[in-house]
Amino acid sequence: MTVNEYNQCVEEFSDSVYRFILKNIKNEEKAKDTVQDSFEKMWVKAKEISFEKAKSYLFTTAYRTMIDSIRKDSRQSLMEPAHENILTCNNDYSDLKEVIDEAVDKLPEIQRSALLLRDYEGYSYEEIGQITSLSESQVKVYIFRARAFLKNYIGSLETVI
């Protein structure tokens, strides 16, 4: 990949990678750091990556960097004093996006990532499998389960609106 092709990748894909990471970790600063780390890793291997595979490489790298960051944070949080949180569910919503975002947040990490890659970013099952290191059938199962959970969580659309 040439410098111009790399710069083109930055212009074309930085926003979509940022949105994908932000949807998963809900922290703007960590999302920006993850995207920056991913582009840095891509720059280091730019000579080995073809321009046609750059988007897939970038999303795969961003996904794995995000997972590493989550694991690192979970190990560090074990050292901090535990705080008891009381979870409440308020079903008096009038904003469908807020309800969907809350439901997506409750999904297991792998289901959320697969669902976001498919429904928000438009990746094929095969591409999602490459990004997440899952088989195509596993991707389909995770997406099916995520959609079923969302359907049950949201319930009837009339009750939300």
N, C-alpha and C positions, 0 to 999 in steps of 0.2 A: 504494500500500500504506500502510495506517495504522500507527501506532506499535504498536497492539495486535496487528495481523497480523504485523508484524516480530518482536515478542516471541514470538508463537506459532511462527514459523519457527525462531527460536533454540532454543526448547524442543523442537520436533519433530525438527529436522534436524541439530543440532550433533553429536550422537553418531554418526550414520551418516556424515556428511561426515568427521569425525575418523577413524573406522575406515577409510574408503576411502583417505584420504591416508596414514594410518599404515601400511596394508598396502603401499602403493607405495614410501614412502621410508624406512621402518624407523627413524625418528628421532622420538621423542615431542615434543621441543621444537619441531622444525621443523614437525611436523604441527599442533601447537597454534597456532603462528604463522601457518601457511597458512590454517587455519580462521578465525582471528581476522581476518586480512587479507581473506578472502572475505566475511565478515559485514560488515566495514567498507565494502567496495566495494558490497555490497548496500544498506547504509544510505544511502550517498551517492546511489544511484540509486533509492531506495525509491519516490519519486513516479512514476517511469517504469515500475516493475515491477508487474504485477498479482499478486495473492495466489495465483492459480491457477498461475502460471508461476514462483513463487518457488523451488520445489525444484529445478527444472531450471536456473534461472539460477544458483542457489547451487552446484550440482555443477559446472556449466560453469566458473564463476569459480574455484572451488577447484582444478579440474583444471588450468586455464591458469596459475593462480598457482603451483601445484606445478611445472609444467613450467618456468616462468620461474626458479623457485628452483633447480631441478636444473641448468639451463643456467648460471646465475650461479655455482653451486658448482663446476661442471666447469671454468669459465674460471679461477676462483681456484685450483683444485687444480693447474692447470698451472704455477703459479708456485712451488708448494711442491716440495721435493726429493722425488724418486721413491723409493719403497720397494718392494723386490721382495717380493711375497707368494707363498708357496708354498701352492697350493691342494691340499687333500686331500679325498677323498671316502670317508666311512666308511659302508658299507652295512649296518652292524649296528644298525639302528634297531628300536625296539619301539613307538615312538610315531608313529602315522600322521599326525597333525597336523604334527609336526616334519618329516616327509618331504615332505608337501604344501607346507608353507611354504618349504622349501629349493628345491623344484622351481619354485614360483611366482616365487621370487627370481631364478631363472635365466632367466626369460622376458624377451624384449625389452620395453621400457617400454610401448609402445603395446598389445602383446598382453596384458600384465599388467593394464593399466588397463581394457581392454575386457572381459577375463574377470572381473575383480573387480566391475565395474559390472553385468555380466549375472548372474553366479552368486552373488555375495555381497550385492549391493544390489537385485537383481531388476528392473533397468531393461530396457525393450524395446530391440530393435535400433535402432529409430528414435530413441529418446531417447539412446542411447549415441552414435549418429551426431551428434546435435545437440551433445552435451557435448564430444565429441572432434573435431568438425569433419570427420568422415569420412562417406562415403556408407554407406547401410545394407548394401550388398553388401561393402564393405571391412570393416565391423564383423564381419559373418558370417565372412569369411575369416580375420580376425585371431583370432576366438574359436575357430574350427575348428583353426587352426594351434596355438594355445595348448593346447587340449585334447589334440591329437595329441601335442604335446611332453610334456605331463604324463603321458599314457598310456605313452609310451615311457620316460620317465624313471623313473616309479614301477615299471613292469613289472607283473609278476604280483602281485596283492594278497596271495596266500598267502605270498610270499617276504618281504613287508614285515611282516606280522603274525606 
